[in-house]
Amino acid sequence: MTDELITCELTCPTSPVDQKKSFDDVNIEDMDFDQPIFSVLSDGVKEQQEAGDKSSLDGGGEATSLGLSTSITTDTESGIFSGECELCVEHEAELDWFCGTEQKLICSHCAVVGPCHGHTVTPLATRVTAVRNQLVDVCEKIQLQALRIEKFIDQTLTAKEQKLQAAASRAREQVLAQVSAAREALEEEEQRLLEEVQREEERVEQCLLTQRAHWSKALSTLSQTRSGLVHTLTHTPDAQLVTSVQEIAERVEAAEGVGGPCDTDQLNLNAACSDSKLLRGLWASAVLLGPNGYGSTYLKFDERTVSPLLMLSEDFCTLTFRHKKPRLSPPYDPSRFDCWPNALGSLSMSSGTYSWVVDVGESAAFKVGVCYTSLERKGSGNEARLGHNNKSWVLSHNDGDYSFCHAGKKVPMHVVRRPQRIGLLLDWPTKTVLFYEPDSFAVLYTVTHPFSGPLLPAYAVADRSITILH
């Protein structure tokens, strides 16, 4: 919409009160038109320029008019101006000026000799033009902002919605594909394992049937031999008994040839028939990725067991190897290791499932694992050396070489990359100890053993330090 501009010459009639005063010249300072439109239109804006920027007035001689000429823009649609001009109540003159100090309309007399003398005043037309220009700027900015919002809605949000639907569809397909592959692999593994268990069960049953038939026959033979010997003993005359020694010896030899029964592993179900690397990995991941993947927060190093060769942190979670033997030995404790750089955990495990993680950092010599509570603590023999007796099961690292140690036997381990952390998982119901790498959840080694008593976390460090993580 285009505003219609009407220019007119305005003169201020001589006020009856000011007939003796004439004005040769009036200098009016414009307001600061750059202020925000919302501040301009509010009733509580700050006063603009003070006394230094006042209108000048020359009071010599009588004047019949002010000789002020301005152009006023009218807007019949806005309703800012009505058909009849408002008049000043005090001077009965047209309100064609604007006082910036008091933010109100005034007449020319108010500006020169009235209450607004010395204030910052502006011709109404100039003020209206400034306000309209500011409104035009605001409207243009709003229009541009609206266009940006409209473009954002029509283009960006629409594109985002399309991308969202495509991404969500791909994510669903990926989940379904992965679950389907895992389900298919699990079903095949399940079928294979069940068939393997079935075959092993049939084998053992056949062995049992064979053994049962063999030993039943042997039992019958022994019973008959014994009955015959008892009958010979009780019913044979002495003379005949003496002459039957050879016959008796043959019967006894036949009975001794039957032998005695012997229990063997062939009569037991081979536990390996149900062993599956796939299932073991999935089971370990399910346990380790759960809320208790890092184990109990109560698991710490037992201070009473810490060797004098090690230093324990204040929070009982870090063991550091001492390069120099301390001057003062710790107080004697039957639980303390006195020769090997060992320490045990504070949590006894005899049921349920446990997992914990040890930060081994850059240590070049350490051991982590489990041991019986009855492990020897004193002396430099193998009885107190982790992995060198039948009471401890540990993963050992020595200058880049990794191995599983138990009862003095080492099983080399192939490690792709040097782990910064070592995780342990103990499942008591299945009597399984699993060593893994927490960063990749790669299983490093698994051992199954018929543990007969409570186990404790076991550690050794001969370089730098290791820390239990929670």
C-alpha positions in Angstrom: 0.0 0.0 0.0 1.3 3.4 -0.9 0.7 6.3 1.5 -0.7 9.5 0.1 1.4 12.5 0.9 -0.3 16.0 1.2 1.9 19.0 1.7 0.6 22.2 3.2 1.9 25.4 4.6 1.2 26.0 8.2 1.4 29.2 10.2 0.8 29.6 13.9 -1.8 32.3 14.6 -1.0 35.0 17.0 -2.2 34.1 20.5 -4.2 36.7 22.2 -2.0 36.3 25.1 1.2 36.9 23.1 0.2 39.9 21.0 3.2 41.9 22.1 5.8 39.2 21.3 7.2 38.5 17.9 9.4 35.7 16.8 12.0 36.2 14.1 13.3 32.6 14.1 12.7 29.3 15.8 15.3 26.4 15.7 14.0 23.0 16.5 16.3 20.0 17.0 15.0 16.7 15.6 14.5 13.7 17.8 16.6 10.5 17.6 14.6 8.7 15.0 16.7 5.6 15.1 15.2 4.4 18.4 13.1 1.2 18.2 9.6 1.6 17.1 8.3 -0.1 20.3 10.2 2.4 22.4 8.9 5.3 20.3 5.3 4.2 20.7 5.5 3.4 24.4 4.5 5.8 27.2 7.6 5.1 29.3 10.5 6.0 27.0 13.5 7.8 28.2 13.7 11.6 27.8 15.8 12.3 24.8 18.2 15.2 24.6 18.2 17.6 27.4 18.8 21.4 27.8 21.8 21.5 25.4 19.6 20.6 22.4 16.8 23.1 23.1 14.8 25.1 20.6 16.0 28.7 20.3 13.7 31.7 20.6 14.0 35.4 19.7 11.5 37.5 21.8 12.0 41.0 20.2 9.0 42.8 18.7 5.4 41.7 18.1 4.7 38.8 15.8 1.6 37.9 13.9 2.8 34.5 12.8 5.7 32.0 13.4 6.6 31.6 9.7 7.0 27.8 10.2 6.5 25.7 7.2 6.3 21.9 7.3 4.7 19.0 5.3 2.3 16.6 7.0 1.5 13.1 5.8 -2.0 12.1 6.3 -3.3 8.5 6.3 -7.0 8.2 5.9 -6.8 4.4 6.5 -4.7 4.5 9.6 -7.0 7.0 11.4 -4.0 8.8 12.9 -5.6 12.1 11.8 -9.2 12.8 11.9 -11.1 15.2 9.7 -10.9 17.9 12.3 -7.6 18.9 13.8 -7.3 18.8 17.6 -6.6 22.1 19.3 -4.5 22.9 22.3 -6.6 23.4 25.4 -4.4 26.2 26.7 -3.7 28.2 23.5 -6.6 27.0 21.2 -4.0 26.4 18.5 -3.6 23.3 16.4 -1.6 20.5 17.9 1.0 20.3 15.1 4.1 19.7 17.1 5.4 16.7 19.1 7.2 17.0 22.4 9.8 14.3 22.7 10.5 15.0 26.3 7.0 14.5 27.5 5.9 12.3 24.6 2.8 14.2 23.7 1.3 16.5 21.0 1.6 20.2 21.6 1.0 23.5 19.7 3.7 25.9 18.6 3.0 28.2 21.5 3.6 25.4 24.0 7.0 24.9 22.4 7.9 28.6 22.4 6.5 30.1 25.6 4.4 27.3 27.0 5.2 24.4 29.4 7.3 22.6 26.8 9.7 25.6 26.3 13.2 24.2 26.2 12.1 20.6 25.5 13.0 18.6 22.5 10.2 19.2 20.0 9.6 18.0 16.5 7.1 19.1 13.8 4.3 16.6 13.8 4.7 15.9 10.1 8.4 15.0 10.6 7.5 12.9 13.6 4.8 11.1 11.7 7.2 10.5 8.8 9.8 9.1 11.1 7.3 6.8 12.8 5.9 5.6 9.5 9.4 5.0 8.2 10.1 2.9 11.2 6.9 1.0 10.9 7.7 0.4 7.2 11.1 -1.0 8.3 9.5 -3.1 11.0 6.9 -4.5 8.6 9.6 -5.3 6.0 11.7 -7.1 8.7 8.6 -9.0 9.8 7.8 -9.9 6.2 11.4 -11.1 5.6 11.2 -13.1 8.9 7.9 -14.6 7.8 9.3 -15.5 4.5 12.3 -17.2 6.2 10.0 -19.1 8.5 7.7 -20.1 5.6 10.7 -21.3 3.7 12.0 -23.2 6.7 8.6 -24.9 7.1 8.1 -25.6 3.4 11.7 -26.7 2.6 13.8 -27.5 5.6 11.2 -29.2 7.8 9.7 -31.0 4.9 13.1 -32.3 3.8 13.9 -33.2 7.4 10.7 -35.1 7.7 11.4 -37.0 4.5 15.0 -37.8 5.7 13.6 -38.8 9.1 11.2 -41.3 7.6 13.9 -42.7 5.3 16.4 -42.9 8.2 13.9 -44.5 10.5 13.0 -47.0 7.8 16.7 -47.9 7.3 17.2 -48.2 11.0 14.2 -50.6 11.3 15.5 -52.6 8.4 18.9 -52.8 10.0 17.5 -53.9 13.3 15.3 -56.5 11.7 18.2 -57.7 9.5 20.6 -58.0 12.5 18.1 -59.7 14.7 17.1 -62.0 11.9 20.7 -62.9 11.2 21.3 -63.4 15.0 18.1 -65.4 15.3 19.1 -67.6 12.3 22.6 -68.1 13.6 21.2 -68.9 17.1 18.6 -71.3 15.7 21.3 -73.1 13.7 23.6 -73.2 16.7 20.7 -74.4 18.9 20.0 -77.2 16.5 23.6 -78.2 16.2 24.2 -78.2 20.0 21.0 -80.1 20.7 22.0 -82.7 18.2 25.4 -82.9 19.7 24.0 -83.3 23.2 21.6 -85.9 21.9 24.5 -87.9 20.3 26.6 -87.6 23.4 23.6 -88.7 25.5 23.1 -91.7 23.3 26.8 -92.6 23.4 26.8 -92.5 27.2 23.6 -94.4 27.5 25.0 -97.1 25.2 28.2 -97.2 27.3 26.0 -97.6 30.4 24.0 -100.3 28.9 27.1 -102.2 27.8 28.7 -101.7 31.2 25.4 -102.8 32.9 25.2 -105.9 30.8 28.9 -106.8 31.2 28.9 -106.3 35.0 25.5 -108.0 35.4 26.9 -111.1 33.7 30.1 -110.8 35.8 28.0 -110.5 38.9 26.0 -113.6 37.9 29.3 -115.5 37.2 30.7 -114.5 40.6 27.5 -115.4 42.3 27.5 -118.9 40.7 31.2 -119.4 41.5 30.7 -118.4 45.0 27.7 -120.6 45.5 29.6 -123.6 44.0 32.6 -122.9 46.3 30.3 -122.6 49.3 28.6 -125.9 48.4 32.0 -127.6 48.0 33.1 -126.2 51.3 30.1 -127.3 53.2 29.1 -130.6 51.5 32.3 -132.2 50.2 34.0 -134.8 52.4 37.5 -134.1 53.6 39.1 -136.7 51.4 37.3 -135.5 48.3 38.0 -131.8 49.2 41.7 -132.5 49.3 41.7 -134.1 45.9 39.6 -131.2 44.4 42.1 -128.5 45.1 42.9 -128.1 41.4 39.3 -127.7 40.5 38.8 -125.2 43.2 41.8 -123.2 42.1 40.4 -123.0 38.5 37.1 -121.7 39.8 38.9 -119.1 42.0 41.1 -118.0 39.0 38.0 -117.6 36.9 36.4 -115.4 39.5 39.5 -113.3 39.9 39.6 -112.9 36.1 36.3 -111.0 36.2 38.1 -108.0 37.7 36.6 -105.0 39.4 34.4 -102.2 38.0 36.1 -98.8 37.3 34.4 -95.5 36.8 35.7 -93.6 33.7 34.9 -90.4 31.8 33.4 -92.5 29.1 30.4 -92.9 31.4 29.9 -89.1 31.8 28.4 -86.6 29.4 31.2 -84.6 27.8 30.6 -81.0 28.8 32.2 -79.8 25.6 29.1 -81.0 23.7 27.2 -77.9 24.7 30.1 -75.5 24.4 29.6 -72.8 21.9 31.7 -69.8 21.3 28.8 -68.0 19.7 26.5 -68.6 22.7 29.3 -67.9 25.2 30.0 -64.5 23.5 26.3 -63.6 23.4 25.8 -64.6 27.0 28.9 -62.7 28.1 27.8 -59.6 26.2 24.3 -59.8 27.7 25.7 -59.9 31.2 28.5 -57.4 30.7 26.3 -54.9 28.8 23.7 -55.0 31.6 23.5 -52.5 34.5 26.0 -54.5 36.6 28.6 -54.9 33.8 31.3 -53.3 36.0 30.4 -55.4 39.0 29.7 -54.4 42.6 31.0 -51.0 43.8 32.0 -52.8 47.0 34.8 -54.7 45.2 38.1 -53.3 46.3 41.5 -54.6 47.3 41.7 -56.3 50.7 44.2 -54.2 52.6 45.2 -57.1 54.8 46.4 -59.2 51.8 48.5 -56.5 50.1 52.1 -57.5 49.8 54.8 -55.2 51.2 56.1 -54.9 47.6 52.9 -53.0 46.7 51.4 -49.7 47.7 47.6 -49.4 48.1 45.8 -46.2 47.3 43.5 -44.4 49.8 40.4 -45.6 48.1 41.6 -49.2 48.1 41.2 -49.5 44.3 44.8 -49.0 43.0 47.8 -51.2 43.5 51.3 -49.7 42.6 54.5 -51.7 42.5 57.3 -50.4 44.7 60.6 -50.3 43.0 62.3 -50.1 46.4 61.4 -52.2 49.4 59.9 -50.0 52.1 61.9 -49.4 55.2 59.1 -50.4 57.5 57.2 -53.6 56.9 53.5 -53.6 57.4 52.1 -55.3 60.6 52.1 -59.1 60.4 48.8 -60.5 59.2 48.2 -64.2 58.3 46.3 -63.0 55.2 49.2 -60.9 53.8 51.4 -62.1 51.0 55.0 -61.6 52.2 57.1 -62.5 49.2 55.2 -62.3 46.0 53.6 -58.9 44.8 50.1 -60.2 45.2 46.8 -58.9 46.6 43.3 -60.3 46.8 39.9 -58.7 46.4 37.5 -58.1 49.2 34.5 -59.9 47.7 34.0 -63.6 48.3 32.1 -65.4 45.5 30.3 -68.7 45.9 27.0 -68.2 44.0 25.5 -66.1 41.3 27.3 -64.2 38.5 30.0 -61.6 39.1 31.9 -59.3 36.7 34.5 -56.6 37.2 37.0 -54.6 35.2 40.7 -53.9 36.0 42.5 -51.0 34.3 46.0 -52.4 33.7 47.2 -49.3 31.8 50.8 -49.5 30.6 51.8 -52.2 33.1 54.2 -54.7 31.6 53.8 -57.3 34.3 50.5 -58.2 36.0 48.1 -61.0 36.7 44.4 -60.9 37.2 42.1 -63.8 38.0 40.5 -65.8 40.9 41.7 -68.1 43.6 40.5 -70.2 46.5 40.3 -68.5 49.9 42.7 -71.2 51.1 45.5 -70.0 48.8 48.9 -69.9 50.7 50.0 -66.4 51.6 53.5 -66.9 53.0 56.8 -67.9 51.5 58.3 -67.7 48.0 57.2 -71.1 46.9 54.7 -71.9 44.1 52.0 -72.4 46.7 51.7 -68.6 47.1 52.5 -67.8 43.5 49.4 -67.0 41.4 48.9 -69.4 38.5 51.6 -71.9 39.7 49.3 -74.0 41.9 46.0 -75.7 41.7 44.2 -73.0 43.7 44.5 -70.1 41.3 43.4 -69.3 37.8 44.9 -66.1 36.3 45.5 -64.3 33.0 49.2 -63.3 33.0 51.0 -60.6 31.1 54.7 -60.4 31.0 56.4 -57.9 28.6 53.9 -58.4 25.8 53.3 -62.1 26.3 49.7 -63.1 27.4 48.9 -66.5 28.8 46.4 -68.3 31.0 48.1 -69.9 34.0 46.8 -72.7 36.3 48.7 -75.3 38.3 52.0 -74.2 36.8 50.8 -74.7 33.2 50.7 -71.8 30.7 48.3 -71.6 27.7 49.5 -68.9 25.3 46.9 -66.4 24.3 46.8 -64.5 21.0 45.9 -60.9 21.7 45.4 -58.7 18.6 46.0 -55.5 20.4 47.3 -54.7 23.9 44.2 -54.1 26.1 44.2 -51.2 28.5 41.5 -52.9 30.6 40.9 -56.5 31.4 37.4 -57.7 32.3 36.5 -60.9 34.3 33.2 -62.7 34.4 32.6 -65.4 37.0 29.4 -67.5 36.6 29.2 -69.7 39.5 26.2 -71.9 38.4 28.2 -73.0 35.3 31.6 -72.8 37.1 32.9 -70.6 34.3 35.6 -67.9 34.4 35.8 -65.7 31.4 38.5 -63.1 30.6 37.5 -60.4 28.1 38.4 -57.0 26.7 35.8 -54.4 27.7 36.4 -52.1 24.8 35.5 -54.7 22.1 33.9 -57.3 24.3 36.2 -59.8 22.7 36.6 -63.0 24.8 40.2 -63.6 25.5 40.0 -66.9 27.3 37.4 -69.1 29.0 37.9 -71.8 31.6 35.4 -74.1 33.2 36.3 -75.9 36.4 34.3 -77.6 39.2 35.1 -75.1 41.8 34.6 -76.6 45.3 34.8 -73.6 47.5 34.4 -69.8 47.6 36.7 -67.8 45.2 38.4 -64.4 45.6 39.5 -62.0 43.0 43.3 -62.3 42.7 45.9 -59.8 41.4 49.6 -59.4 41.0 51.6 -56.4 39.6 55.3 -56.1 39.1 55.3 -52.9 37.0 53.5 -49.6 37.4 50.0 -50.0 38.7 46.5 -51.5 38.2 43.1 -50.2 39.2 39.7 -51.8 39.9 37.1 -49.8 37.9 33.5 -49.3 39.1 
